[in-house]
Amino acid sequence: MVEVLVESEQVCINVCNGAHEAEARAVLRGLPMEWITFYRIPTNEPWCRDHGPIFLTRDREPKLALVDWDYNAWGNKYPPFDLDEVVPTRVAETLGVPAFYPRMILEGGSIEVNGAGALLTTESCLLNKNRNPNLSRNQIERCLRNYLGVTHILWLGDGIVGDDTDGHIDDLSRFVSERTVVTVVEEDRDDENYEPLEKNLSRLPEMKIGENNIEVVTLPMPKKMVREGLRLPASYANFYIANTCVLVPTFADSADEIALSVLRECFPTRRVVGIDCRELIWGLGAFHCLTQQQPAV
């Protein structure tokens, strides 16, 4: 992942301490280290999309700011999470940028934005009582508008089986342009994912951004993956959009090339790179979960 990204952008990596940094540097030996920056910000989990900051750009100085949402490890599933909970504030201190505190629990993988005022999310995650039991849908929407500057909030239903986040959007549907969304579909009617993904697919064409309906492109799902009796949340939608490339999880599956072909059509100006995630998905996430983009300002 880092080998591909250093051709596109600066890569920032959080490590626990000096020994951890030395281990990472040894693994990355041979890469242009001037494109890699290490920060010693300890974490409980590697999934910085969810516990890390969500960056904002502003019309005033400093141009960069961030939002520090509250975090409870996907509904108190994996304690302890005290280190993860303070990562955004530690990042703000390190970078010397302002931090805003909505006092609402939110993981970065639970929202998807188009960069032009629209936000896509799921009812199964954001309305789950294990996150913000005292907030209504309207209150959650108001908080998203106030702290992310979005104007259109679009809701899908349930996530995929095996996703321990209660249905993060980054395994389901992603913006590939201001008005175009790619969404995963399951062709096997006997698969547990068939019905929830069909219901999500039926919602998307009805959604509008302003006066216009969104355009929908479908991505296949890989075949069912099970390890030690656990269904894994393998999805081609968990890609990361970099400056000049797109990192796509692959699974040694017959649908890999189909998914890559679809995404190459969606991103004609970027190099679409598939990387085998059969081991990474055992951690129940992939490239989008592992990363968080920081705007260059």
Secondary structure, DSSP 8 states (H G I E B T S, - for coil): -HHHHTTTS-EEEE-SSHHHHHHHHHHTTTS-GGGEEEE----SSS-HHHHS-EEEE-SSSSSEEEE--B--HHHHTS---HHHHTHHHHHHHHHT--EE----B--GGGEEE-SSSEEEEEHHHHT-TTT-TT--HHHHHHHHHHHH--SEEEEE----TT-TTSS-GGGTEEESSSSEEEEEE---TTSTTHHHHHHHHHHGGG-EETTEE-EEEEEE-----EETTEE----TT--EE-SSEEEEEE-S-TTHHHHHHHHHHH-TTSEEEEEE-TTGGGGT--HHHH-------
